[in-house]
Amino acid sequence: MNPAYVAREVAYGLNKVGCKGIVIAGTDTALSTLKLAVTDLEEESWKSVPTLKHIVLVGLDQNPLAGIRNTHLYNELIIQNKQRSTQHEIQPVDPELPLSIFLTSGSTGQPKAVTYTNFGVFNTIAMFTFHYGSYISRHCSHLAMHHMSSGLLGCLLPSANRCKIIIPSPNRDSEATMCAIHEEKCTSMFSDPAFFRLILAHPNRHNYDLGSLQYVGVGATSVQPDFLRMLETELHIGRTGQEYGLTESGNFLTSSLYVDHNDNRRHTSLGRCLPHIELKIVNNDGTTLPIGSEGEIWARGYSIMRGYYNDPEQTIEAINNSGWLRTGDIATMDEEGYLFFVGRKKDMIIQSGLNIYPLEIERAIYEHPSVAEVHVFGIPDPLMDEVVCAFVALKPGMTCEAEELKIFLSDKLYAFIIPKHIQFVDDFPRTSLGKVPKYKLVEHMIKALNN
């Protein structure tokens, strides 16, 4: 469960899956959220979350919930059960039963409970051992554990291979991560572009040697090719690449790890389909499109979620009768199977009946030497359906004006897709994975224009 959830989302998630036990950090923030989510926490029975039986607190020597029934300290449970035999607890495993449930972000409504099976997870770990095994001897797992790339792949994959897992800090901390890589000589990690921008801009970066990193996979959002090259040269990383996947896919669907070192597609593409995964590009009615055509990515394989827990209607919307997952992402595929990202279906801007993908505009803006990060989106317009807008963050010490940027774009983009409204910001709202929720940008821009 996302640690950034507010009480309403926590309560919804606990009740959605019929949660019997919750393990939480013993921080003031976490405990406050828990008390708001389980409104009758101090009562004899927890009717607000009727299935909940136990609460386990991590990182504490004293129980701040002492006196409340069935609350435990993690350290005490470990000591109490250290000598306990587990032989009687070993049971036959049904491969099709759920093994884990990951709650998605609630940006489009209530969180959805993505369910993975024993069969899917165990085979995914086996496949990833084959694909990434030579790189993960000392894996840095800094992402929040509620996400599959950290909770499943960042922990299960190394532990299944008896490799070392380094968790730098409880929260997203660039210096703690650099320190961990430096001291533990980490060999691999997965992260997002925003986190690496924090590392590149950190004043203490040169105090740490990150050269032990043999492979860094970058994903979660679109990545500029020049940015990946810069990571290799500036941080002395052996190899970088892009991974593409989503929570519903259960793992990465593609990777550019094994693309030839001199092949430009190592940085410009999302890579190729991983073993035991099928991908195709389809039009709006699900018809497979010819090579090079632009359409939605559909995926199929054992890693794909079983469905949304206790939500058959949304499951049917996401996965068709043949097992194909509709990703909602638009891409093209070349004749050798390399996937090239175009944009999210839901992020598409419709201006006067024309479909505009923000990524094309973002790539052009990134060519300006002063730009560190940009996010393009549309806001409603009574005459044109939507108009193109952009929030831009500049590199430290650099300056730029909106009109200057529009002039810069005039020979790179059609005039009608140059952002009408451009505003400069110091940073962006982010999820715990470093993604920038565009609906937040829409809200901020509308508010700024109204003011």
Secondary structure, 3 states (H helix, E strand, C coil): CCCCCCHHHHHHHHHHHCCCEEEEECCHHHHHHHHHHCCCCCCCCCCCCCCCCEEEEECCCCCCCCCCCCEEEHHHHHHHCCCCCCHHHCCCCCCCCEEEEEECCCCCCCCCEEEEEHHHHHHHHHHHHHHHHHHCCEEECCCCCCCHHHHCCCCHHHHHCCCEEECCCCCCCHHHHHHHHHHHCCCEEEECHHHHHHHHHCCCHHHCCCCCCCEEEECCCCCCHHHHHHHHHHHCCCCEEEEEECHHHCCEEEECCCCCCCCCHHHHCCCEECCCEEEEEECCCCCECCCCCCEEEEEEECCCCCEECCCHHHHHHHECCCCCEEEEEEEEECCCCCEEEEEEHHHCEEECCEEECHHHHHHHHHCCCCEEEEEEEEEEECCCEEEEEEEEEECCCCCCCHHHHHHHHCCCCCHHHCCCEEEECCCCCCCCCCCCCHHHHHHHHHHHHHC
